[in-house]
Amino acid sequence: MAFPVADHSATPLADLVSLAGRAAVVTGAARGIGAAIAARLAEAGAEVVLADLDGEGTTAAAKELEAKHGRRMAGARVDVADEASVAALADLAVERLGRIDIWVNNAGIFPHTGRVVDADAAAFDTVLDVNVSGTFLGAREAARRMADGGSIVNLASITSFAARSGLTAYSTSKHAVVGLTRNLARDLAPLGIRVNAVAPGLIVTPGVLGGSAGETRSADALATRPAAPLGRHGLPDDVARVVLFLASDLAGFVSGATIVVDAADTA
Ligand SMILES: NC(=O)c1ccc[n+]([C@@H]2O[C@H](COP(=O)([O-])OP(=O)(O)OC[C@H]3O[C@@H](n4cnc5c(N)ncnc54)[C@H](O)[C@@H]3O)[C@@H](O)[C@H]2O)c1
């Protein structure tokens, strides 16, 4: 053990939730859950690099957060499935913010891949490349640069725990994210790095509304889906607040955990 994590028993609550002085990277931050996570981390005091395949989207979002909070933010293009691209993002974060304390592996894709007997092997691999390898690469590049310990948060899903028809590749990838989270937590503990995941139920995001990989769904189609037991569909900020908890010192003794955020849907 390199060093035990801090004892926060006497730390005031406001300091525990504060991310003042911390530098964070959020992938898939141009929209949806990632954008909401970046906004909450920034509100809590962090300087944030927002990264996405959509580099223009993250630059615009970073400018907005910078104006709102008066702190350094940056937008960047990244393809999380590409090793060199993820390493370049981590270098950029250190160059712009001087350090990395928090890394959120949020970028992900959830195409309907259909029945297994008809499924395309390349499409299956693409989902695993983005959702699993992308999470591994992000965690590795973050850990290599976290000089004072840190917190890594991964996006799992309720499909991490149960199969979903037509989503075999996605559900398999999100099962793997839970396993990866546990393994990273053990492996990176000696560096003082905590690794956790959140597993959202249905959250209304552009990706869910627009579908992906040729799938089309509308807000009307979503209206036919039953609300979660707590009375409505999930919103990106419902997930972002839990990511903030895991990123902050409130969760200073939590590592290797996956927190389900589904309003009792799978309970
Ligand atoms: N929305 C839900 O119901 C739900 C439920 C459980 C888990 N999740 C997970 O939450 C995360 C975000 O989902 P969302 O609903 O906000 O999706 P979204 O499609 O609305 O946004 C995802 C963002 O990730 C980006 N992205 C996709 N591939 C990328 C890549 N290779 N490199 C970098 N960026 C990339 C996209 O450009 C997009 O901006 C995903 O990991 C998803 O699996 C979502």
The ligand as an ORCA input file, in Angstrom:
! r2SCAN-3c Opt
* xyz 0 1
  N     -29.379      7.193    -21.927
  C     -29.576      6.047    -21.296
  O     -30.718      5.546    -21.144
  C     -28.391      5.316    -20.720
  C     -28.635      4.264    -19.818
  C     -27.556      3.569    -19.270
  C     -26.269      3.906    -19.633
  N     -26.054      4.940    -20.516
  C     -24.663      5.240    -20.871
  O     -24.408      6.605    -20.629
  C     -23.421      7.074    -21.537
  C     -23.929      8.319    -22.244
  O     -25.148      8.006    -22.904
  P     -26.126      9.113    -23.522
  O     -27.491      8.548    -23.460
  O     -25.845     10.451    -22.927
  O     -25.646      9.072    -25.047
  P     -25.679     10.176    -26.221
  O     -25.653      9.381    -27.490
  O     -26.785     11.154    -26.021
  O     -24.279     10.918    -26.015
  C     -23.101     10.170    -26.116
  C     -21.956     11.066    -26.532
  O     -20.790     10.211    -26.669
  C     -20.118     10.580    -27.835
  N     -19.343      9.438    -28.367
  C     -19.818      8.311    -28.962
  N     -18.794      7.545    -29.360
  C     -17.672      8.189    -29.011
  C     -16.287      7.899    -29.195
  N     -15.852      6.779    -29.827
  N     -15.381      8.773    -28.705
  C     -15.787      9.907    -28.084
  N     -17.067     10.257    -27.921
  C     -18.006      9.405    -28.386
  C     -21.187     11.025    -28.808
  O     -20.653     11.869    -29.820
  C     -22.183     11.743    -27.883
  O     -21.893     13.122    -27.787
  C     -23.127      5.897    -22.480
  O     -21.991      5.197    -22.010
  C     -24.362      5.037    -22.331
  O     -24.126      3.685    -22.654
  C     -27.083      5.632    -21.065
*
